Amino acid sequence: MTGYVFDNSWEQERGRLAGFEAHYDPGTIRYLETIGVAQGWRCLEIAAGAGSIARWLCDRVGSSGTVVATDIDTRFLEVLNEPNLDVRRHNLSTDDLPEEEFDLIHGRAIIEHLPDPDHTIKRLAAALKPGGWILLEDSDWTAILAERESMVAHPEGSGKTMARVYRAILHIMREAGYDEDSGRRLPGALIAQGLVDVGAEIGGTLTWGGSPAAASGIRTIERFREDLLRASLIKEAELDAAVASLADPDVAVAPQLMVSAWGRRPPGNGGGGGRGMPPRTETVRSWLRTSPLFAKSSEVEMSRVASLADELHVDAGEQLTVEGQPGSTFFVIAKGTATVTRGGKRLVGLGPGSYFGEIALLEQGPRTATVTADSRMWLFVFDAKGFASLMNGMPSVANEIFRALAERKRNVKRDSARG
């Protein structure tokens, strides 16, 4: 058996894909939301399958945006009727890709099947607009290949048969050119193409027997049943036992994990191929982490934050905000200290991790205080658009800002009463 192992012409493939989508779509959508997919974006969904993520993207980018959904067999995509969806038959290994065209490229469970993944990722990076994002997701088989066979989480000790079945399936897939290490290499592959804000998460969701996600597992086993038996890789009784477990509502299965890796093409950069140097924004993320503002942010959220921030270095004595003057920037301190004054009276000192400037942006009014650098300072600065992205796209950040704002207003009232 050679070539891509999951053929859309198989009679149960649509159902297998539906269960796969049910299992993995929530995580994918969370990453796409945090990246900040917005109205008017032009997106490329590679190996779009049955089109659930393509449909979500169509709704997200709106009538002013477009989504190009590709696959080697587009039969499940052609029935979709989103007006901003462009369905194209396309083979990633052999067909051309446009350059500098897309604000976002997403692909799930596809790079692992390709004969030359590094070359494909290079071409995908070149297809991004400057500043555009890519999100690639591939499986991680570590738990299934581990010496301790524990793929089934409940009941305890019932995972040996399931693990053997999935290992046998992996053997068949390897013979067709599948690479089970692809997922773990994705972050490095993105860095090698000169992308920045590169990050990754590895995760999975517990699947209960009888659910749509478990039904996808059953169909996967049935897809390989004849090949497995012909090759004498597993006994039919073991296949039947695995299917029974996936159909049992009292059984909980922890299937292979998913590696989700993302990166961004540098703005104004030729992109699409570099020397594999670590992204500058890894340092930015580390410093931003020192602020309580981002204490509850995920790694993908921190990548988004780093992409929005500009760096600012100022000398002692420089005024960062001036009371009564217009303000359109928000500041987070990385190094150094500053003093906040109002009416010439000192209010408070600020140090690394502190943030300021949000009141003028939220109230669309003048600065309420003057902030002056006490020493040489390194700050991260967000313009009005970037600040709006923080407030609208990251609930934990918005909640922290509103909490701090309420506390500051209480302190102002208290100090006024004392005066």
C-alpha positions as CSV (number, residue, x, y, z in Angstrom):
1,M,0.0,0.0,0.0
2,T,1.5,3.4,-1.0
3,G,0.3,7.0,-1.0
4,Y,-2.0,8.8,1.4
5,V,-3.8,6.2,3.6
6,F,-7.1,8.0,4.2
7,D,-8.9,8.1,0.9
8,N,-12.1,10.2,0.7
9,S,-13.6,7.6,-1.7
10,W,-13.8,5.1,1.2
11,E,-17.5,4.7,2.1
12,Q,-17.0,5.5,5.8
13,E,-14.5,8.4,5.4
14,R,-17.0,11.2,5.8
15,G,-18.1,9.7,9.1
16,R,-14.4,9.2,10.2
17,L,-13.7,12.8,9.4
18,A,-16.8,14.0,11.3
19,G,-15.6,12.3,14.5
20,F,-12.0,13.6,14.0
21,E,-13.4,17.2,13.7
22,A,-15.5,16.7,16.8
23,H,-12.4,15.7,18.8
24,Y,-9.9,18.3,17.5
25,D,-11.9,21.3,16.3
26,P,-12.3,23.0,19.8
27,G,-8.5,23.1,20.3
28,T,-7.8,24.3,16.7
29,I,-10.5,27.1,17.0
30,R,-9.0,28.2,20.4
31,Y,-5.6,28.7,18.7
32,L,-7.1,30.5,15.7
33,E,-9.1,32.8,18.0
34,T,-6.0,33.7,19.9
35,I,-4.0,34.3,16.8
36,G,-6.6,36.9,16.1
37,V,-8.2,35.9,12.8
38,A,-10.3,38.9,11.8
39,Q,-12.7,40.3,9.3
40,G,-11.2,40.8,5.8
41,W,-8.4,38.1,6.2
42,R,-7.5,35.9,3.3
43,C,-6.9,32.4,4.6
44,L,-5.6,29.1,3.2
45,E,-6.9,25.8,4.7
46,I,-4.8,23.0,3.4
47,A,-6.0,19.4,3.3
48,A,-9.4,20.7,4.4
49,G,-11.1,17.3,4.6
50,A,-14.8,17.7,5.4
51,G,-14.4,21.5,5.8
52,S,-15.3,22.2,9.4
53,I,-12.4,24.6,10.0
54,A,-12.9,26.1,6.6
55,R,-16.5,26.9,7.5
56,W,-15.5,28.4,10.8
57,L,-12.9,30.6,9.0
58,C,-15.5,31.8,6.5
59,D,-17.7,33.0,9.3
60,R,-14.8,34.6,11.1
61,V,-13.4,36.6,8.1
62,G,-16.8,37.7,7.0
63,S,-17.9,38.9,3.6
64,S,-14.8,41.1,3.2
65,G,-12.5,38.1,3.6
66,T,-11.9,34.8,1.7
67,V,-11.0,31.3,2.5
68,V,-9.2,29.0,0.0
69,A,-9.8,25.4,1.0
70,T,-7.7,22.7,-0.7
71,D,-7.5,18.9,-0.8
72,I,-6.4,16.2,-3.2
73,D,-10.1,15.1,-3.3
74,T,-12.6,17.9,-2.7
75,R,-15.8,15.9,-2.8
76,F,-16.7,16.8,0.8
77,L,-15.8,20.5,0.3
78,E,-17.8,21.0,-2.9
79,V,-21.1,20.6,-1.1
80,L,-20.4,23.6,1.1
81,N,-22.1,26.8,0.2
82,E,-20.3,29.6,2.0
83,P,-20.2,32.6,-0.4
84,N,-16.6,33.5,0.6
85,L,-15.2,29.9,0.2
86,D,-13.0,29.1,-2.7
87,V,-12.5,25.3,-3.1
88,R,-9.5,24.0,-5.0
89,R,-8.2,20.6,-5.8
90,H,-4.5,20.8,-4.9
91,N,-1.6,18.4,-4.1
92,L,0.8,20.0,-1.6
93,S,3.7,17.8,-2.7
94,T,3.5,18.7,-6.4
95,D,1.3,21.8,-7.1
96,D,2.5,25.4,-6.9
97,L,1.6,27.8,-4.1
98,P,1.2,31.6,-4.6
99,E,3.7,33.8,-2.7
100,E,2.8,36.5,-0.1
101,E,-0.9,36.0,-0.5
102,F,-2.4,34.8,2.8
103,D,-2.9,36.3,6.3
104,L,-3.3,32.8,7.7
105,I,-2.4,29.3,6.7
106,H,-3.7,26.3,8.6
107,G,-3.2,22.6,8.2
108,R,-4.0,19.7,10.5
109,A,-2.8,16.1,10.2
110,I,-1.3,16.6,6.8
111,I,2.5,17.5,7.1
112,E,3.0,14.1,8.7
113,H,1.9,12.4,5.5
114,L,4.1,14.3,3.1
115,P,7.4,13.0,1.6
116,D,9.3,16.2,2.0
117,P,7.7,18.2,4.9
118,D,10.6,20.7,5.2
119,H,10.2,21.8,1.6
120,T,6.4,22.0,2.0
121,I,6.7,24.2,5.1
122,K,9.2,26.4,3.2
123,R,6.7,26.9,0.4
124,L,3.9,27.6,2.9
125,A,5.9,30.2,4.7
126,A,6.6,31.9,1.4
127,A,2.8,32.0,0.7
128,L,2.3,34.1,3.9
129,K,1.9,37.8,3.6
130,P,4.5,39.8,5.7
131,G,3.0,39.6,9.2
132,G,0.9,36.6,8.3
133,W,0.4,33.6,10.6
134,I,0.7,29.8,10.1
135,L,-0.8,27.1,12.4
136,L,0.2,23.5,11.7
137,E,-1.0,20.5,13.7
138,D,0.3,16.9,13.6
139,S,-0.1,13.9,15.8
140,D,2.3,12.8,18.6
141,W,2.4,9.0,19.2
142,T,4.6,9.1,22.3
143,A,2.0,7.7,24.7
144,I,1.0,4.9,22.3
145,L,4.6,3.9,21.6
146,A,5.7,4.1,25.3
147,E,6.8,0.9,26.9
148,R,3.9,1.0,29.4
149,E,0.7,0.4,27.4
150,S,-1.7,2.8,28.9
151,M,-3.7,4.3,26.0
152,V,-7.0,3.6,27.7
153,A,-7.4,5.8,30.8
154,H,-10.4,4.0,32.3
155,P,-10.9,1.3,33.5
156,E,-7.4,0.9,34.8
157,G,-5.1,-1.5,33.0
158,S,-7.3,-2.1,30.0
159,G,-5.1,-0.3,27.5
160,K,-2.9,-3.1,26.3
161,T,-5.1,-4.3,23.4
162,M,-5.9,-0.8,22.3
163,A,-2.2,0.2,22.2
164,R,-1.3,-2.9,20.2
165,V,-4.0,-2.2,17.7
166,Y,-2.8,1.4,17.2
167,R,0.8,0.4,17.0
168,A,-0.1,-2.1,14.2
169,I,-2.0,0.7,12.4
170,L,1.1,2.9,12.7
171,H,3.2,0.2,11.1
172,I,0.9,0.2,8.1
173,M,1.0,3.9,7.9
174,R,4.8,4.0,8.1
175,E,4.9,1.7,5.1
176,A,2.9,4.3,3.2
177,G,5.4,7.0,4.1
178,Y,3.9,8.3,7.3
179,D,6.2,10.1,9.7
180,E,5.2,9.8,13.4
181,D,7.9,12.3,14.4
182,S,6.6,15.1,12.3
183,G,4.6,16.7,15.1
184,R,7.6,17.1,17.4
185,R,9.6,18.7,14.6
186,L,7.1,21.3,13.6
187,P,8.3,24.2,15.9
188,G,11.9,23.8,14.7
189,A,10.7,23.6,11.1
190,L,8.9,27.0,11.5
191,I,11.9,28.6,13.1
192,A,14.1,27.3,10.3
193,Q,12.0,29.3,7.9
194,G,12.8,32.6,9.7
195,L,9.3,32.8,11.3
196,V,9.0,34.7,14.6
197,D,6.5,34.4,17.5
198,V,7.0,30.6,17.2
199,G,5.4,28.5,19.9
200,A,3.7,25.1,20.3
201,E,1.5,23.2,22.6
202,I,0.9,19.5,22.9
203,G,-2.4,18.3,24.1
204,G,-5.3,15.9,23.9
205,T,-8.9,15.4,25.1
206,L,-10.3,12.4,26.9
207,T,-12.7,10.5,24.6
208,W,-15.6,8.5,26.0
209,G,-16.8,5.4,24.2
210,G,-19.8,5.9,22.1
211,S,-19.1,9.5,21.4
212,P,-18.5,11.0,17.8
213,A,-14.8,11.1,18.5
214,A,-14.7,7.5,19.5
215,A,-16.7,6.6,16.4
216,S,-13.9,8.1,14.4
217,G,-11.5,5.7,16.1
218,I,-13.8,2.8,15.2
219,R,-13.8,3.8,11.6
220,T,-10.0,4.2,11.6
221,I,-9.7,0.6,12.8
222,E,-12.2,-0.6,10.2
223,R,-10.3,1.3,7.5
224,F,-7.1,-0.8,8.3
225,R,-8.7,-4.1,9.3
226,E,-8.0,-6.0,6.1
227,D,-4.5,-4.7,5.8
228,L,-3.7,-5.5,9.4
229,L,-5.0,-9.1,9.1
230,R,-3.4,-9.7,5.7
231,A,0.0,-8.6,7.2
232,S,-0.6,-10.7,10.4
233,L,0.1,-7.7,12.5
234,I,-2.8,-8.2,14.9
235,K,-5.5,-10.8,15.7
236,E,-9.0,-10.2,14.6
237,A,-10.2,-10.8,18.2
238,E,-8.0,-7.9,19.3
239,L,-9.5,-5.6,16.6
240,D,-13.0,-6.6,17.8
241,A,-12.1,-5.9,21.4
242,A,-10.7,-2.4,20.5
243,V,-13.9,-1.6,18.6
244,A,-16.0,-2.8,21.5
245,S,-14.0,-0.5,23.9
246,L,-14.6,2.5,21.7
247,A,-18.3,1.8,21.6
248,D,-18.6,1.3,25.4
249,P,-19.8,4.5,27.2
250,D,-18.0,3.3,30.4
251,V,-14.6,3.3,28.7
252,A,-12.4,6.4,28.5
253,V,-9.8,6.6,25.8
254,A,-6.8,8.9,25.6
255,P,-5.7,8.7,21.9
256,Q,-2.6,10.1,20.4
257,L,-1.8,13.7,21.3
258,M,-1.8,16.7,18.9
259,V,1.2,19.1,18.5
260,S,-0.1,22.5,17.5
261,A,2.7,24.8,16.3
262,W,2.4,28.4,15.1
263,G,4.6,31.2,13.8
264,R,4.4,34.5,12.0
265,R,6.2,35.8,9.0
266,P,8.2,39.0,10.0
267,P,6.6,42.2,8.7
268,G,8.4,43.7,5.8
269,N,10.6,40.5,5.5
270,G,11.3,38.5,2.4
271,G,10.5,35.5,4.5
272,G,10.2,31.9,3.4
273,G,13.6,30.5,4.3
274,G,16.2,31.5,6.9
275,R,19.1,30.3,8.9
276,G,17.1,28.7,11.7
277,M,17.9,31.3,14.4
278,P,15.7,31.4,17.5
279,P,12.9,34.0,17.3
280,R,13.6,37.4,19.0
281,T,10.1,37.3,20.6
282,E,11.0,34.3,22.8
283,T,12.9,36.9,24.9
284,V,9.9,39.3,24.6
285,R,7.5,36.6,25.9
286,S,9.8,35.9,28.8
287,W,9.9,39.5,29.9
288,L,6.1,40.0,29.4
289,R,5.6,36.9,31.6
290,T,6.9,39.0,34.5
291,S,3.8,41.1,34.5
292,P,0.7,40.0,36.5
293,L,-1.2,41.2,33.5
294,F,-0.3,38.0,31.6
295,A,-0.1,35.6,34.5
296,K,-3.1,33.5,33.2
297,S,-2.2,33.7,29.5
298,S,-1.5,30.5,27.5
299,E,1.6,30.1,25.3
300,V,-0.4,30.8,22.2
301,E,-1.8,33.9,23.8
302,M,1.7,35.1,24.7
303,S,2.8,34.6,21.1
304,R,-0.1,36.9,20.0
305,V,0.9,39.4,22.7
306,A,4.5,39.5,21.6
307,S,3.5,40.1,18.0
308,L,1.5,43.2,19.1
309,A,4.2,44.8,21.3
310,D,6.8,47.3,20.2
311,E,9.9,47.9,22.3
312,L,10.8,51.3,23.7
313,H,14.0,52.4,25.5
314,V,14.0,55.7,27.3
315,D,16.5,57.6,29.5
316,A,16.0,58.8,33.1
317,G,13.9,61.9,33.3
318,E,11.9,61.2,30.1
319,Q,8.1,61.7,30.4
320,L,6.2,58.7,29.1
321,T,2.7,60.2,29.7
322,V,1.7,63.8,30.5
323,E,-1.3,64.6,32.6
324,G,-4.0,66.3,30.5
325,Q,-2.4,65.4,27.1
326,P,-4.0,62.9,24.6
327,G,-2.8,59.4,24.9
328,S,-3.0,56.4,22.4
329,T,-0.5,54.0,23.8
330,F,-0.4,51.4,26.6
331,F,2.9,50.5,28.4
332,V,4.3,47.4,30.2
333,I,7.6,47.9,32.0
334,A,10.4,45.3,31.4
335,K,13.3,47.0,33.1
336,G,13.7,50.2,35.1
337,T,11.4,52.3,37.4
338,A,9.1,55.3,36.9
339,T,7.1,57.7,39.1
340,V,3.5,58.6,38.7
341,T,2.4,62.1,39.6
342,R,-0.8,64.1,39.4
343,G,-0.9,67.8,39.9
344,G,2.7,67.7,40.9
345,K,2.1,65.2,43.7
346,R,3.7,61.8,43.8
347,L,1.1,59.0,43.6
348,V,3.1,55.8,43.3
349,G,6.3,54.2,41.9
350,L,6.2,51.6,39.1
351,G,8.7,48.8,38.4
352,P,9.2,45.8,36.2
353,G,5.9,44.1,35.4
354,S,3.8,47.2,36.1
355,Y,1.6,48.6,33.3
356,F,0.0,52.0,32.7
357,G,-1.8,54.1,30.1
358,E,-5.0,52.1,29.9
359,I,-7.3,54.8,31.3
360,A,-6.9,57.2,28.4
361,L,-7.5,54.4,25.9
362,L,-10.5,52.9,27.7
363,E,-12.2,56.3,28.3
364,Q,-10.9,57.9,25.1
365,G,-9.8,60.9,27.1
366,P,-6.7,62.7,28.2
367,R,-4.0,61.2,30.3
368,T,-5.0,61.3,34.0
369,A,-1.4,61.4,35.3
370,T,2.2,62.0,34.4
371,V,4.6,59.1,34.3
372,T,8.3,59.9,34.4
373,A,11.3,57.5,34.1
374,D,13.5,57.4,37.2
375,S,16.2,55.4,35.3
376,R,17.1,54.0,32.0
377,M,14.0,51.9,31.0
378,W,13.0,49.2,28.7
379,L,9.2,49.0,28.0
380,F,6.8,47.2,25.7
381,V,4.3,49.5,24.0
382,F,1.0,48.7,22.5
383,D,-0.8,51.1,20.2
384,A,-4.6,51.6,20.3
385,K,-5.2,48.8,17.8
386,G,-2.9,46.4,19.8
387,F,-4.5,47.4,23.1
388,A,-8.0,46.7,21.6
389,S,-6.8,43.2,20.5
390,L,-5.7,42.5,24.1
391,M,-9.0,43.7,25.5
392,N,-11.2,42.0,23.0
393,G,-9.3,38.7,22.4
394,M,-7.9,37.8,25.8
395,P,-10.5,37.7,28.6
396,S,-7.9,37.1,31.3
397,V,-6.0,40.3,30.3
398,A,-9.1,42.4,30.1
399,N,-10.3,41.2,33.5
400,E,-6.9,42.1,35.1
401,I,-7.0,45.5,33.5
402,F,-10.5,46.2,34.7
403,R,-9.7,44.9,38.2
404,A,-6.6,47.2,38.5
405,L,-8.6,50.1,37.1
406,A,-11.3,49.7,39.7
407,E,-8.7,49.5,42.4
408,R,-7.0,52.7,41.2
409,K,-10.3,54.6,41.2
410,R,-11.0,53.4,44.7
411,N,-7.6,54.7,45.8
412,V,-8.3,58.1,44.1
413,K,-11.6,58.4,46.0
414,R,-10.0,57.4,49.3
415,D,-7.1,59.9,48.8
416,S,-9.6,62.7,47.9
417,A,-11.6,62.0,51.0
418,R,-8.5,62.2,53.1
419,G,-7.4,65.4,51.5
